[in-house]
Amino acid sequence: MNYITDKKFKSKDFSSKGLEQGEYENCIFTDCIFAGANLSNYTFEDCKFENCDFSNSKITNAAFKNASFKNCKLIGLQFDECNPFLLEFGFNGCMLNYASFYQLKIKGTQFTRCSMHEVDFNQTDLTKAIVAECDLAGAVFSQTKLQKADLRNSINLTLDPEQNQLTGAHFSLDMLPGLLGKYKIKVD
């Protein structure tokens, strides 16, 4: 296994050539293309990704340990297939449409200004997560742990309070229709 540390990658296309298999630590990837790449079994520890495209990449058993994504396209990523050991990441300004976090324990994860259409949060532990200024149109929440999570200022949230754990969660008043939708009542 190759160990790559403290390296910067700029404007690289790994979609066809592929990134060297290995463990990456404290690396910075800027304007890189990983679309459709197979990143299975890679490790990214303390790595930063900025303006990168990971659309439809394969990340089976990939390890993301304290990884940060800023302004990245992560469309259709199956994060639920990642290595769950020490899994920790944050997202700022990212496009996460159609991604899956099914059954992951990602307590305290921060999602800021992200597009999260049709994201699968079924049975996900989002305790103390921050979901700020995100578009959650069509995102699926069922048996999701959202205790003490902060979803204020996000839009298009629809979830059933009876099917999710919401103790101490923070919501904005304008989110009430999405929380009460199953009751077919109107909130003005």
FITIBA-134575 format. One line per 8 residues: number of its first residue (from 0); their letters; for each residue x, y, z of N, C-alpha, C, O, CB. Coordinates in steps of 0.001 Angstrom, whole numbers, plus 500000, padded with zeros to 6 digits. Last residue first. Glycine has a CB too. Layout:
BEGIN
NUM> a> X/Y/Z/X/Y/Z/X/Y/Z/X/Y/Z/X/Y/Z | ...
//
This chain:
BEGIN
187> dvkikykg> 449676/528778/507703/449831/530071/507014/450690/531000/507836/450938/532135/507429/448461/530723/506742 | 449369/525436/507097/450017/526389/507991/450226/527669/507203/450874/527658/506157/451376/525831/508558 | 446958/522934/506951/447584/524075/506285/448150/525018/507327/447491/525353/508311/446575/524812/505376 | 447236/519353/507088/446775/520632/507621/447530/521744/506910/448600/521526/506342/446980/520713/509170 | 447881/516657/506659/447077/517388/505668/446459/518660/506246/445317/519004/505942/445972/516488/505125 | 449638/515211/508077/448352/515481/508716/447411/516281/507817/446268/516547/508190/448571/516225/510016 | 451978/515148/506696/451190/513913/506720/449803/514120/507319/448900/513312/507102/451925/512843/507503 | 453117/517736/507164/452503/517377/505885/451608/516154/505930/450574/516127/505263/453559/517151/504884
179> llgplmdl> 454556/518738/509235/453158/518410/509499/452422/517916/508261/451211/517701/508315/452448/519613/510057 | 457027/519346/508295/456952/518472/509468/455530/517982/509727/455324/516945/510358/457476/519202/510697 | 456549/521080/506232/457242/519831/505935/457221/518839/507082/457378/517636/506874/458652/520117/505562 | 455344/523243/507631/454579/522467/506647/455236/521125/506308/454534/520132/506118/454406/523279/505375 | 457563/524140/509327/456396/523442/509862/455603/522675/508808/455215/521537/509069/455494/524425/510537 | 459565/525709/508428/459693/524279/508135/458478/523486/508608/458369/522293/508324/460952/523724/508785 | 459305/528242/509363/458859/528001/507991/459038/526542/507560/458693/526187/506433/459614/528909/507041 | 460512/528080/511881/459055/528088/511781/458580/527774/510370/457558/527110/510196/458510/529432/512219
171> sfhagtlq> 463275/525753/511842/462724/527091/511646/461205/526987/511545/460671/525943/511170/463324/527766/510373 | 464418/523506/514398/463813/523747/513097/463358/525196/513040/463085/525803/514076/462624/522776/512836 | 466497/521395/516236/466123/522783/515958/465609/522898/514524/466255/522458/513574/467331/523738/516183 | 465945/518703/518571/466316/519187/517230/465795/520610/517033/464769/520983/517600/465752/518242/516121 | 465092/517610/520963/466088/518677/521011/466534/519200/519661/467415/520058/519598/467267/518204/521743 | 464156/514660/519446/464301/515344/520729/465431/516368/520677/466579/516031/520385/464558/514330/521849 | 463541/513139/517191/463765/514575/517026/464002/515331/518330/464043/516561/518308/462600/515175/516328 | 463617/510349/515338/463914/510793/516700/464368/512250/516651/465443/512557/516137/465007/509889/517366
163> nqepdltl> 460844/509465/513211/462223/509907/513422/462398/510370/514863/461428/510741/515525/462596/511044/512437 | 458198/509085/512843/459085/508044/512313/460565/508358/512531/461435/507607/512090/458825/507854/510834 | 456875/511305/513707/456601/510050/514406/457539/508924/513972/457656/507915/514667/455162/509633/514173 | 457579/513346/511952/458110/513381/513316/457888/512079/514090/458630/511782/515026/457482/514520/514072 | 458484/512820/508741/457425/512441/509667/458011/512414/511078/458846/511562/511381/456804/511053/509285 | 459571/515485/506598/459803/514270/507379/458655/514055/508335/457942/514992/508695/461136/514347/508148 | 460986/517612/504365/459769/516855/504612/460156/515619/505405/460961/514805/504954/459040/516474/503276 | 462373/520704/503559/462437/519541/504436/461058/518912/504563/460076/519603/504837/462985/519930/505824
155> nisnrlda> 462843/523025/502052/462232/521852/501425/462360/520576/502249/462446/519483/501688/462844/521631/500082 | 465863/524402/503541/464564/524483/502871/464141/523115/502335/464947/522196/502188/464614/525510/501724 | 467430/525659/506536/467406/524786/505369/466004/524832/504783/465062/525254/505453/467822/523321/505737 | 467150/527157/508827/467545/527853/507604/467736/526938/506404/468166/527401/505348/468806/528603/507847 | 467866/524478/511059/467331/525813/510787/467933/526373/509503/469078/526088/509154/467613/526764/511970 | 468661/522065/511936/468277/522134/510531/467703/523503/510170/467122/523671/509098/467262/521045/510213 | 470629/520553/514142/470197/521908/513803/469940/521978/512306/470873/521954/511504/471259/522965/514234 | 470020/517939/516512/470496/518392/515199/469928/519779/514925/468860/520128/515429/470083/517388/514066
147> kqlktqsf> 469065/516815/518824/469923/517993/518946/470556/518420/517623/471523/519182/517616/471006/517724/519951 | 468420/513880/517074/468436/514544/518371/469489/515647/518377/470639/515440/517990/468707/513528/519501 | 467860/512412/514843/468137/513836/514645/468154/514587/515976/467928/515797/516006/467095/514456/513705 | 467997/509418/513393/468257/510051/514687/468703/511485/514433/469776/511734/513884/469338/509262/515506 | 465429/508023/511422/466667/508800/511480/466797/509437/512855/465819/509935/513413/466699/509886/510367 | 463263/506668/510470/464015/506080/511578/465398/506732/511698/466389/506080/512028/464155/504553/511383 | 463745/508446/507572/462898/507455/508220/463749/506712/509239/464817/506193/508915/462265/506470/507180 | 463942/510801/505155/464266/510600/506567/463276/509587/507133/462075/509858/507164/464217/511955/507370
139> vagaldce> 465075/511791/502065/464285/510793/502774/464830/510581/504181/465995/510235/504378/464271/509469/502001 | 464605/514696/500065/465474/513910/500952/464603/513007/501824/463527/513409/502267/466371/514843/501840 | 463019/516378/498539/462939/514944/498290/463848/514087/499154/463867/512866/498998/463249/514684/496880 | 465108/519021/499168/463965/518583/498365/464039/517082/498099/465000/516587/497510/463911/519359/497034 | 466812/520449/500850/466548/519044/501146/465361/518495/500356/464676/517590/500832/466298/518868/502630 | 469287/522660/500669/468044/522346/499981/467828/520839/500085/468563/520053/499488/468078/522820/498481 | 470666/524355/503549/470689/523289/502547/469315/523123/501912/468297/523410/502542/471149/521963/503177 | 471288/525978/505741/471085/526576/504423/471186/525551/503302/471725/525840/502234/472093/527680/504193
131> aviaktld> 472763/523399/507584/472474/524828/507496/472377/525293/506045/473266/525036/505233/473546/525627/508227 | 472782/521091/509649/472354/521097/508256/471858/522514/507996/470673/522801/508165/471230/519997/507957 | 474729/519512/511903/474313/520851/511490/474030/520790/509995/474906/520481/509188/475411/521939/511829 | 474080/516932/514328/474523/517382/513003/474032/518805/512760/473040/519240/513345/474005/516428/511886 | 473237/515764/516689/474041/516991/516767/474620/517435/515424/475555/518234/515391/475164/516792/517744 | 472735/512751/515003/472708/513438/516288/473701/514604/516277/474861/514439/515900/473032/512454/517440 | 472222/511214/512814/472638/512597/512582/472560/513409/513877/472343/514621/513840/471762/513247/511490 | 472291/508125/511788/472444/508823/513064/473065/510189/512787/474268/510306/512556/473324/507994/514067
123> tqnfdveh> 469857/506815/509556/471145/507478/509764/471157/508153/511130/470141/508689/511571/471426/508514/508641 | 467552/505645/508552/468245/504995/509667/469644/505567/509923/470513/504871/510449/468350/503512/509400 | 467837/507417/505555/467124/506377/506294/468040/505730/507326/469159/505321/507014/466571/505312/505331 | 468690/509447/503957/469112/509498/505355/468364/508448/506189/468272/508587/507409/468876/510909/505934 | 469396/509983/500736/468869/508927/501600/469502/509018/502986/470681/508713/503170/469127/507533/500981 | 468425/512817/498819/469447/512145/499628/468778/511139/500570/467719/511417/501131/470283/513184/500441 | 466878/514392/497094/466702/512938/497083/467775/512177/497865/468007/510999/497592/466689/512449/495667 | 469160/517069/497152/467924/516520/496607/467970/514993/496627/468962/514382/496231/467688/517034/495174
115> mscrtfqt> 470897/518921/498415/470788/517547/498899/469476/516914/498436/468764/516298/499230/470886/517508/500436 | 473242/521337/498173/472073/520827/497474/472005/519336/497786/472924/518581/497470/472145/521104/495912 | 474419/523227/501010/474511/522095/500083/473175/521822/499398/472112/522050/499974/474980/520841/500823 | 475122/525004/503148/474823/525484/501800/474968/524387/500737/475574/524608/499689/475735/526648/501458 | 476708/522526/505020/476425/523954/504914/476244/524334/503446/477092/524032/502606/477560/524790/505559 | 476757/520051/507262/476374/520263/505876/475987/521734/505783/475016/522146/506417/475190/519295/505419 | 478678/518343/509575/478201/519651/509130/477968/519646/507627/478843/519291/506837/479202/520755/509510 | 478095/515801/512011/478513/516181/510655/477909/517525/510281/476764/517815/510627/478098/515103/509627
107> gkiklqyf> 477267/514815/514460/477991/516079/514424/478458/516518/513050/479158/517524/512938/479153/515990/515305 | 477403/511406/513520/477054/512414/514520/477908/513659/514333/479110/513575/514081/477230/511854/515944 | 476936/509309/511677/477729/510495/511329/477325/511660/512232/476961/512740/511767/477537/510873/509826 | 476519/506222/510995/476604/506991/512237/477533/508159/511955/478756/508022/511988/477122/506111/513454 | 474336/505125/508361/475638/505587/508857/475500/506309/510191/474474/506930/510468/476303/506511/507832 | 471997/504243/507098/472454/503555/508307/473824/504008/508828/474411/503323/509666/472501/502092/508041 | 472695/505951/504163/471868/504924/504792/472603/504220/505931/473690/503674/505744/471425/503901/503752 | 473402/508047/502682/474065/507947/503980/473346/506877/504818/473397/506912/506048/474070/509335/504719
99> saynlmcg> 473724/508656/499269/473139/507816/500307/474038/507777/501536/475238/507518/501456/472898/506398/499779 | 472775/511197/496853/473764/510489/497681/473033/509654/498729/471870/509911/499039/474750/511496/498368 | 471125/512803/495311/471040/511349/495134/472106/510568/495908/472312/509386/495636/471152/511017/493675 | 473229/515650/495612/471987/515059/495126/472145/513553/494903/473159/513091/494380/471545/515743/493826 | 475173/517254/496650/475100/515880/497150/473840/515160/496663/473436/514158/497255/475141/515876/498674 | 477246/519736/496070/476082/519144/495438/476094/517654/495781/476916/516893/495269/476082/519386/493878 | 478394/522021/498665/478504/520839/497801/477164/520431/497195/476099/520737/497731/479080/519675/498587 | 478926/523945/500592/478653/524360/499222/478688/523225/498218/478980/523444/497043/479629/525397/498815
91> nfgfellf> 480633/521741/502523/480314/523162/502425/480132/523513/500951/481065/523395/500157/481432/524043/503080 | 480789/519045/504741/480456/519477/503389/480049/520944/503403/479210/521347/504209/479327/518605/502796 | 482917/516691/506407/482079/517878/506421/481913/518368/504995/482773/518144/504143/482683/518986/507326 | 483442/513518/508105/483611/514454/507005/482683/515640/507199/481782/515612/508037/483343/513770/505654 | 484475/510432/509266/484186/511818/509644/484460/512715/508449/485540/512689/507860/485038/512261/510878 | 484834/507249/510476/484256/508031/509384/483891/509422/509886/483098/509571/510815/483010/507323/508796 | 486013/505334/512091/486489/506718/512192/485980/507609/511063/486614/508609/510726/487999/506739/512203 | 484651/502941/510037/485598/503146/511130/486201/504550/511056/486829/504905/510059/486714/502079/511086
83> pncedfql> 483098/502439/507801/482526/503267/508868/483501/503597/509997/483204/504452/510832/481333/502575/509445 | 483968/502720/504514/484430/502110/505754/483916/502982/506906/484270/504159/506977/486010/501973/505784 | 481023/503209/502451/482353/503564/502972/482695/502739/504203/481826/502145/504841/482418/505064/503313 | 478465/502842/501707/479385/501755/501373/480810/502026/501862/481695/501185/501709/479393/501529/499872 | 477167/505176/502238/476854/504036/503102/477743/502827/502814/477768/501883/503603/475395/503646/502937 | 477779/506858/500199/478599/506962/501404/478340/505800/502359/479186/505474/503191/478330/508288/502113 | 477550/506750/497184/477009/505805/498158/477906/505802/499393/478686/504875/499609/476895/504371/497549 | 476815/509578/495206/477787/508810/495980/477099/507967/497052/476182/508427/497733/478811/509746/496625
75> gilkcnkf> 475225/511217/493590/475033/509773/493547/476020/508952/494352/476063/507731/494196/475089/509332/492165 | 477498/513835/493383/476201/513322/492955/476211/511794/492923/477081/511171/492315/475831/513884/491571 | 479209/515734/494363/479252/514390/494938/477947/513669/494603/477372/512979/495445/479478/514446/496487 | 481142/518389/493623/480012/517629/493103/480182/516198/493586/481166/515532/493265/479926/517703/491528 | 482160/520896/496052/482384/519675/495274/481064/519106/494756/480008/519307/495357/483114/518623/496126 | 482593/523022/497857/482170/523279/496480/482436/522091/495561/482885/522262/494428/482878/524509/495940 | 484590/521063/499872/484103/522423/499655/483827/522615/498167/484700/522402/497327/485130/523479/500171 | 484966/518653/502282/484599/518862/500889/484019/520263/500757/483065/520612/501453/483583/517781/500397
67> sankfaan> 487298/517052/504385/486401/518185/504146/486218/518380/502650/487161/518289/501864/486950/519480/504801 | 487742/514307/506618/487851/514861/505265/486885/516033/505126/485787/516010/505683/487555/513773/504185 | 488131/512587/508862/488295/514038/508962/488562/514663/507589/489495/515449/507426/489442/514377/509927 | 488497/510007/506849/488741/510336/508256/489072/511817/508342/490154/512249/507945/489899/509464/508861 | 487125/507830/504874/487219/509285/504941/487308/509651/506417/486313/509607/507140/485988/509991/504237 | 487879/504996/503097/487894/505583/504439/488077/507091/504326/489057/507569/503754/489023/504956/505313 | 485965/502751/501102/486879/503905/501189/486766/504488/502592/485695/504476/503198/486546/504998/500094 | 484167/500693/500706/485200/500514/501735/486256/501626/501748/487322/501460/502341/485886/499185/501532
59> tiksnsfd> 483377/502094/497662/483196/500928/498520/484412/500746/499424/485545/500655/498950/482959/499662/497674 | 483002/504219/495950/483754/504451/497191/483553/503303/498187/483559/503514/499400/483325/505786/497833 | 482933/505302/492690/482746/504125/493538/483624/504296/494772/484834/504493/494662/483096/502795/492769 | 481267/508261/491541/482482/507509/491868/482117/506314/492739/481105/506330/493440/483525/508414/492588 | 479199/509990/490779/479101/508562/490488/480394/507781/490676/480593/506748/490036/478635/508382/489099 | 481218/512823/491004/479941/512268/490573/480060/510800/490178/480900/510421/489361/479392/513072/489409 | 483198/514339/492060/483208/512919/492418/481964/512203/491886/481693/511073/492291/483297/512756/493943 | 485034/517059/491377/483859/516350/490881/484021/514852/491147/484864/514186/490545/483647/516623/489363
51> cnefkcde> 486049/519828/493471/486296/518536/492832/484977/517893/492414/483934/518147/493016/487074/517599/493781 | 486373/522168/494992/485954/522250/493592/486249/520962/492830/486654/521007/491669/486643/523420/492908 | 488543/520606/497225/487898/521859/496842/487620/521859/495347/488507/521588/494537/488773/523070/497229 | 489186/518613/499930/488797/518560/498529/488052/519849/498210/487044/520157/498846/487917/517297/498220 | 491621/517603/502231/490684/518639/501810/490456/518507/500311/491390/518317/499532/491213/520060/502172 | 492238/515098/504754/492364/515618/503384/491285/516654/503107/490189/516600/503664/492276/514471/502353 | 492464/513486/507008/492791/514912/507115/493017/515532/505739/493884/516391/505576/494037/515111/507990 | 492752/510723/504932/492765/511188/506314/493260/512624/506370/494329/512947/505851/493646/510277/507192
43> ftynslna> 491496/508435/502941/491745/509873/502900/491625/510388/504332/490524/510478/504876/490738/510617/501928 | 492159/505394/501376/492007/506087/502651/492369/507553/502458/493411/507878/501888/492892/505436/503756 | 490464/503067/499205/491399/504174/499422/491157/504728/500823/490077/504553/501387/491229/505296/498330 | 488488/501177/498667/489624/500788/499518/490709/501855/499653/491784/501561/500174/490242/499542/498978 | 487500/502708/495664/487265/501676/496666/488571/501311/497357/489613/501157/496719/486626/500430/496026 | 487363/504521/493696/488167/504886/494866/487955/503890/496005/488205/504203/497169/487817/506311/495336 | 487051/504707/490433/486922/503686/491469/487894/504013/492597/489101/503805/492468/487192/502259/490894 | 485295/507473/488897/486523/506769/489306/486221/505731/490380/485259/505861/491136/487576/507771/489823
35> gaficdtf> 483171/509068/488191/483159/507686/487748/484371/506869/488170/484464/505689/487835/483049/507652/486287 | 485130/511885/488641/483834/511398/488167/483957/509977/487621/484742/509714/486710/483268/512336/487085 | 487172/513284/489657/487140/511881/490055/485880/511205/489504/485592/510064/489865/487196/511751/491597 | 489107/516016/489005/487960/515259/488514/488139/513787/488883/489106/513137/488486/487795/515429/486974 | 489985/518936/490935/490275/517605/490396/488984/516898/489989/487917/517145/490550/491043/516757/491431 | 490244/521408/492264/489814/521355/490863/490136/520018/490204/490520/519979/489035/490467/522475/490078 | 492503/520128/494610/491804/521317/494132/491500/521171/492645/492388/520848/491856/492642/522594/494395 | 493284/518438/497455/492887/518208/496071/492052/519409/495634/491005/519680/496222/492086/516858/495912
27> icneyegq> 495769/517927/499779/494784/518893/499291/494550/518627/497812/495490/518596/497017/495258/520368/499531 | 496460/515697/502536/496614/516120/501140/495497/517090/500771/494421/517076/501369/496608/514894/500185 | 496651/514268/504938/496936/515703/504912/497224/516212/503492/498109/517041/503280/498121/516012/505822 | 497191/511218/503332/497078/511921/504600/497509/513368/504434/498566/513665/503877/497918/511230/505683 | 496052/508420/501692/496403/509825/501534/496171/510529/502858/495088/510446/503436/495579/510491/500395 | 496943/505286/500708/496439/506041/501844/496973/507460/501736/498183/507680/501694/496849/505382/503200 | 496126/503958/497413/496905/504163/498619/496161/504864/499725/494940/505019/499695/498112/504925/498299 | 496519/504026/493910/495919/503344/495068/496770/503596/496302/497993/503465/496253/495778/501815/494808
19> elgkssfd> 496490/507020/492118/497323/505934/492630/496696/505347/493898/496382/506076/494840/498763/506437/492916 | 493529/507562/490304/494441/508039/491337/495215/506836/491862/494650/505756/492031/493671/508774/492494 | 492877/507385/486783/492802/506875/488152/493870/507469/489049/494962/507827/488606/492924/505373/488152 | 492321/507953/484123/493636/507429/484505/493625/506815/485899/494307/505820/486146/494678/508534/484444 | 489654/508882/484253/490036/507798/483350/491348/507140/483771/491464/505915/483771/490155/508323/481928 | 489470/510635/486427/488293/509879/486005/488659/508714/485092/488025/507661/485159/487310/510794/485298 | 491327/512349/487317/491502/510965/487745/490344/510085/487270/490246/508922/487663/491623/510895/489269 | 492859/515087/486346/491707/514292/485929/491982/512824/486258/492757/512151/485578/491412/514479/484401
11> kskfkkdt> 493781/517938/488288/494099/516596/487785/492802/515876/487424/491783/516027/488098/494910/515776/488843 | 494003/520500/489516/493511/520338/488145/493914/519004/487520/494337/518952/486365/494019/521469/487283 | 496393/519565/491890/495612/520656/491303/495285/520333/489855/496153/519949/489071/496375/521997/491398 | 497323/518333/494949/496937/517919/493607/496048/519018/493044/495043/519370/493662/496202/516520/493611 | 499878/518199/497331/498817/518998/496721/498595/518515/495290/499541/518316/494528/499172/520518/496745 | 500683/516231/500218/500830/516509/498791/499634/517320/498297/498516/517150/498783/500966/515191/497984 | 500968/515017/502769/501264/516439/502562/501476/516804/501096/502357/517601/500775/502489/516823/503351 | 501633/511637/501729/501343/512640/502752/501723/514033/502272/502656/514214/501490/502083/512310/504050
3> iynm> 500808/508445/500877/501073/509755/500293/500681/510797/501331/499530/510840/501766/500289/509962/498939 | 501700/505188/500702/501349/506233/501659/501776/507570/501071/502955/507797/500802/502023/505986/503053 | 500565/502185/499148/501318/503437/499065/500799/504434/500092/499593/504515/500327/501230/504036/497647 | 500848/498810/500000/500000/500000/500000/500885/501242/500000/501842/501331/500769/499040/500004/501228
//
